[in-house]
Amino acid sequence: MKKDVNTLQEKIRKYRISTNFLRYSGLVAIFAGALILILVLLGVFRPLRQPEFRMQGFPTSLSKDVVATVESYEREELDSNQRKYQIKADIAKTFTDNHQELENVFIRVFGNSDDVYDTITASKAVYIPEENKNFTVYLAGSVEILTRDALLVNSEQVTYKKADETALLDEPVEFSRYNVRGSAKKAKVFTSEKRLELSGDVTISQFRDESFKGEALTTISANKVTYNQGDETIHLEESVDLQNWSPDRKNHIGISSNQARVILKVIENKRDFDSASAEGNLIINSNRDGVKSEIKAGSGSYSKSNDTFELKHNLEIKTYSDSNPTFATADEAVYKQSEGLVSLKGNASISQPGQMAKGQIIEAELYNNRSLKKAAVIGKAFAQQEDSDKRIEINAGGLEALYLENGKITLATAKESPSIQFTTLNSQEYKSGEITAARQIQLKFDNGNPSYAETDGRSTIELDADTKGEATSNKKLSADKLIAEFFSGGRYFRRTRAIGNAELVVEPLVKNDRTYRTVINSPEFDCTFFENVNAARQCVTGTPANALREPSTKKEGSGIQKLSAAKMSADFDEKSRDVVQLKAEGGAKFNELDKNGVAREIIYTASDGVIRLRGGDPTGWDSNARIRAREIDIDTRDQKSFAKGAVSTTYYSQKQTNSSTPFTSAGKPVFITADSATFDDKNQSAVYEGNARAWQENNYVRADKLMIDQPSGKFQAEGKVQSLLFEAPRIGAEKSDKSPVSALADSMLFLRDERKLIYTGNVNVRQAGDRIASGRAEITFDEKGEVAESNFSQNVTISQPGRRAFADFVTYTAAKNEVILRGQPARVEDSENGSTSAGELRINTVNNRVASDGKQVNNPSGRSRTVYKIKAN
């Protein structure tokens, strides 16, 4: 190395001599006649053309008294036979204070050996000796310093101090070292320390070789620069700018900052840019193989050998090769540019048009065009994709996403309590759906649009209504695992499957007495959706299934409705998103408060609020009664029920009817059958129609129509009434001699509070062989349920064996054992005893005596008439 340096120094000297020779030879050839004149003028005016000393610190109190003038001056200082320095000059003047003025000076300062030295040349110098064989020399005019490690420095004014082996350059400086050269306004050379300090518009260029031909591969500029030749580092301050190109000029990197440190790589005698670290408003622009990167950071470094950036503090990275850039931000980052790898830490985010991911840590891989290929996010992971009509947002503890080269996402895997939210973007932006899971959600994309989602762990899909639109309910589907498929375009769900402990919740937005919160549970659900909106069309359960319907507001007579079956299906309205039909199949059961129902199939329709029981002997019951029919409809809004086809009702006892039926045994059941029936639960009334029949033990009522009003205690039968409701003593018989009484009529009315039966229209009452026909009959009972009084009116006819009676009105009073007949006139015909007629006839049923009163309503002066039959002997 030392030999190379000496050789270089000799080359430089020869180069300067040959250059001067050629210059003057050319002048001689052109101006041969003028050369002598020029030399004369130079000799005369030489003192006027010598360089002036302008450097700061130049001594002003030097002696002006010359003691000696020596031409071809040469001086050498030794220390223990080791050369310290050597000085040569064309002319040396020595003054009384021992300082010297030298012309065309040559100085060589030695290091630890004769082979290690620095060389200084100048047109003029002022040499001032110091203690310990040190000196300070002020140099002017074409000053050149060649250091022991091949640093060549040129300037017009230099102050050199031997004590610390430093050279201070106060005027513009040029320097070079192997294939590196530069310039500055000022400089300081530390020759022994192998350090160069530059200031003021510093520029440094690195070329292919020391010929400095062609364009520079690296250029550096700053206001302050320190070049340490020992470790080949360059420290830069203030307005730092670095530009580096590949030899083919295709690749480029530019760095600007407040401060920087550049490391040069040594390849034989050449220096090449290797790495740089910088801080303070760091800006990096890179172009590698057509890929551009724009970087901002508080501080960072770049290694050319592995093409890697390490960045810190509010960093931003933009990289692209076309119009699809990738952006990254973080507190810290490692960007391996050639490999397309980005590692981000602390408030990290990475994005490209329409795509964004952020979290505490992001490990990303880029395609050659610098679009995202893969992103792994750790800690508070968030990702978003947005286009013109939808936005997808993913939150999770960790996230991995894969992208196509065109920038579109193809797969996202979210872990640790992940959630994915789908938002519809239109004139009324709203959240249209959300998927959450306990462990993982995997979302697949087709051409950048969601196509398939699958969860792991307890999961939920929420479908929210557009609160500004017509929708009135939200839906939530939960299960141990969820699978979702999307329509083409990825904006809307096409199908969802819930597997394992599945639950569907329909939550109404509008709260009133007609809306219900519906919860359906089943091992599985399979839901299909309307095509142009994130609204479920139908959800079908697995086996078995249970449903709860809770009214939004409290209403008397209404409560939580429970439904169970082997399988259920829920149909929804496209606009309202609410349940329009809930169908339970296979051993279906229903319950609301005290009401219950079973059937093979139970169907609820929201339009009318009716629950329909169909198939499998539909049965409904409560604490008072049970009903069976081929069809049973329960109106949940108006609290009514309807039964059709072979209707059969059982009231568990007369008490359950509130004693409103005309049966006497309080503790025994009452049965009613009909073709159809209507029950008003709110008003506690019932209407049976078509072959209606009510009975208790042997007592019964038949009619075309039966009506029960429990609060008022009324029981009414209409149309072809037949009844057998009580037993009573026959007229004229002992009270203990009772027999059933049957009746026919067009209608019948039972009044509980009055303890009265009223028959009207073609009344025909029978008891054993007795018969009473009339237009109306009223039978009153005592507190014991015994017949107290019977009243018949309108063309009354009484028929008994051997006797008949006719009247307009007949009253039978059991307590008096008396029958009163009134008419126009009333008449009794006895086949054995003859006949009697009068306005009023009183018959004592005990002794069978008849008393008459001839007065009639229309004829007060009327007479009684009796015809006796005389029996033949």
Buried (B, 14 or more C-beta within 10 A) or exposed (E): EBEEBBEBBEEBBEEEEEEEEEEEEEEEEEEEEEBEEEEEEEEEEEEEEBBEBEBEEBEEEEEEEEEEEBEEBEBEBEEEEEBBBBBBBBBBBBBEBEBBBBBBBBBBBBBEEEEBBBBBBBBBBBBBBEEEEBBBBBBBBBBBBBBBBBBBBBBBBBBBBBEEBBBBBBBBBBBBBBBBBBBBBBBBBBBBEBBBBBBBBBBBBBBBEBEBEEEBBBBBBBBBBBBBBEEBBBBBBBBBBBBBBBEEEEBBBBBBBBBBBBBBEEEEBBBBBBBBBBBBBBBBBBBBEEBBBBBBBBBBBBBBEEBBBBBBBBBBBBBBBEEBBBBBBBBBBBBBBEEBBBBBBBBBBBBBBBBBBBBBBBBBBBBEBBBBBBBBBBBBBBBBBBBEEBBBBBBBBBBBBBBBEEBBBBBBBBBBBBBBBBBBBEEEEBBBBBBBBBBBBBBBBBEBBBBBBBBBBBBBBBBBBBEEEEBBBBBBBBBBBBBBBBBEBBBBBBBBBBBBBBBBBBBBBEEEBBBBBBBBBBBBBBBBBBEEBBBBBBBBBBEBBBBBBEBBEEBEEBBBBBBBBBBBBBBBBBBBBBBBBBBBBBBBBBBBEEBBBBBBBBBBBBEEBBBBBBBEEBBBBBEBBBBBBBBBBBBBEEBBBBBBBBBBBBBBBBEBBBBBBBBBEEEBBBBBBBBBBBBBBEEBBBBBBBBBBBBBEEBBBBBBBBBBBBEBBBBBBBBBBBBBBBBBBBBBBEEEEBBBBBBBBBBBBBBBEEBBBBBBBBBBBBBEEBBBBBBBBBBBBEEEBBBBBBBBBBBBBBBBEEBBBBBBBBBBBBEBBBBBBBBBBBBBBBEEBEBBBBBBBBBBBEEEEBBBBBBBEEEEEBEBEEEEEEEEE
